[in-house]
Amino acid sequence: MSANDAPAFGVDSEVGRLRSVMLHRPGGELRRLTPRNNGALLFDGIPWVERAQAEHDRFAGTLLEHGVEVLYVGALLAECLELPEAREAVSVSVTADPRLGQTLGRELAAYLADLEPERLAAVLVEGLTKEEFGTSGSLRHKMMRPTEFVIDPLPNMMFTRDSSVWIGDAVAVTSLAMPARRRETTLTGLIYHHHPRFAAVPKLYDPSLEHLEGGDVLALAPGVLAVGVGERTTPAGAERLARKAFEHGRIHTVLVVPIAQRRATMHLDTVCTMVDRDRMVMYAPAEQRLEAYTLTSADGGASLSIKGPKRFLDAAADAIGVDRIEIIHTGERDVVTAEREQWDDGNNTLALAPGIAVAYERNTVTNARLERAGIKVLTIPGSELGSGRGGPRCMSCPSARDAFADA
Ligand SMILES: NC(=[NH2+])NCCC[C@H](N)C(=O)O
C-alpha cells in the first residue's frame, strides 16, 4: 500500500503515522467506584473524576495537535442509537441479564425505549441504579438496595484498546475475560456493526468466542502479530485469532507470547510496546524471559504450523526479517525503579509515528531513557487515569495508521 491508495481504515503496524483513533472520555461511570467495588471493577483506587477527565482531555488534545482524528465512543454510540435496529439490539443484550428476571427485564426495556440516543448511550456506560430506575413491580427490584445496579457501570470503557483491535483493514471485536468488562463489547460491537462509518469493515472475531483482549495484540510489523497469553487472552483465543487472521490474508506470522498471570502484567502491552520501526520499550526482566511460539499457516488458516517456543525477541526479529529489535528498558537497571514504572504503565506508550510516542509524565526515568535513545516523548498527566492501571496505549484504539512502508 502506498500513501495514495492507503485505505481509509487500517492498521498494519504499531508505529505508522496515526490518523484516527477511538477514545472514551471517562464520565459518570467513574463516579460509581467505591472502596467496596473498586477491586471487582478493576481499579486500584478511587479516581478524582474531574481531574481524570482533564487528564484525558490533555491526552485527546495531544493527539489532535498532531493531526490525529479523535472519535469518541459516546458520540459514535449516540449516532448508532438513532437507528431502531441498534436500539433493539442494545435493549435485547441488556435485558437478557438473568439477574433481572422477567418483570424487571420487561420494565427496563420500556425504560430504555424512552431515552433519547445521547442519554441512552450515557446510561449504557454509566450504568443505572435501582433508585435512578424508579418504581417497579418486580420482586428483584424490591429486594435490591437503592444503590445496587440494574445496569452495571463500565468504568473500564476508557481502555478502548481492549474491546476491539484492528488487523489490517479488518476489525476484531474481542471477547473480554473479566466479568466487570464483558458488556463493553456489546457497545463496541454495536458501533462497528451499526455505525455507517464502520458497517462495511470486515469483522474478524466476536465476543462469543474464546477470550482475547486487544491489549494483548501487538502489530509488530506488516504481516506479523504478537499475541500475549496470560490473565486475559487464552491460548485458545490466540489460536482462533491466528486462524482468522491467516484466513483474512494480511498476516503471515503470529507469535504467541506467554506472560505471567498477574495484575501487573495483565496484557502484553503492559510489558512492552513498539516506539519505532524496530525499537521497543520493554520491562527489562522480560528481555531474556519472554518466549514465543511461532504460528504460520500454508493454507490460509485451515491448518497451523506451531514452532518453538524460543526467545520472543529472536522469534520477532526472524518473523519481521530484521537482525534484531532494539530494546529500551523501562526504568533504570535497578529493579525497584523498573518495577515501579512498569506498574505505572511506563511501557504502555502510544506511537504517533516512528520515533514519536505519548507517555505518562510520571515515568520520568523511562521517558528520559526514551529521549536519550532519540525518541520524541510527548508527556501527558495520568495521576488519576492511572488508577485504572492503563496508559496511553490502552486508552486508544487506532483505526487508521499510514502504511508502515510509507510512515
Ligand atoms: N491494554 C491494557 N493494558 N489495558 C488496561 C486495562 C486496565 C483495566 N483496569 C483492566 O484491568 O482491565
Ligand as a Chemical Component Dictionary entry (heavy atoms), coordinates in Angstrom:
data_LIG
# 
_chem_comp.id                   LIG 
_chem_comp.type                 NON-POLYMER 
_chem_comp.pdbx_formal_charge   1 
_chem_comp.three_letter_code    LIG 
# 
loop_
_chem_comp_atom.comp_id 
_chem_comp_atom.atom_id 
_chem_comp_atom.alt_atom_id 
_chem_comp_atom.type_symbol 
_chem_comp_atom.charge 
_chem_comp_atom.model_Cartn_x 
_chem_comp_atom.model_Cartn_y 
_chem_comp_atom.model_Cartn_z 
_chem_comp_atom.pdbx_ordinal 
LIG N1 N1 N 0 -4.393 -2.955 27.433 1  
LIG C1 C1 C 0 -4.311 -2.638 28.696 2  
LIG N2 N2 N 1 -3.137 -2.679 29.331 3  
LIG N3 N3 N 0 -5.435 -2.330 29.335 4  
LIG C2 C2 C 0 -5.523 -1.929 30.689 5  
LIG C3 C3 C 0 -6.849 -2.245 31.250 6  
LIG C4 C4 C 0 -6.988 -1.846 32.693 7  
LIG C5 C5 C 0 -8.285 -2.281 33.306 8  
LIG N4 N4 N 0 -8.492 -1.700 34.590 9  
LIG C6 C6 C 0 -8.343 -3.800 33.427 10 
LIG O1 O1 O 0 -7.931 -4.293 34.424 11 
LIG O2 O2 O 0 -8.808 -4.484 32.556 12 
# 
loop_
_chem_comp_bond.comp_id 
_chem_comp_bond.atom_id_1 
_chem_comp_bond.atom_id_2 
_chem_comp_bond.value_order 
_chem_comp_bond.pdbx_ordinal 
LIG N1 C1 SING 1  
LIG C1 N2 DOUB 2  
LIG C1 N3 SING 3  
LIG N3 C2 SING 4  
LIG C2 C3 SING 5  
LIG C3 C4 SING 6  
LIG C4 C5 SING 7  
LIG C5 N4 SING 8  
LIG C5 C6 SING 9  
LIG C6 O1 DOUB 10 
LIG C6 O2 SING 11 
# 
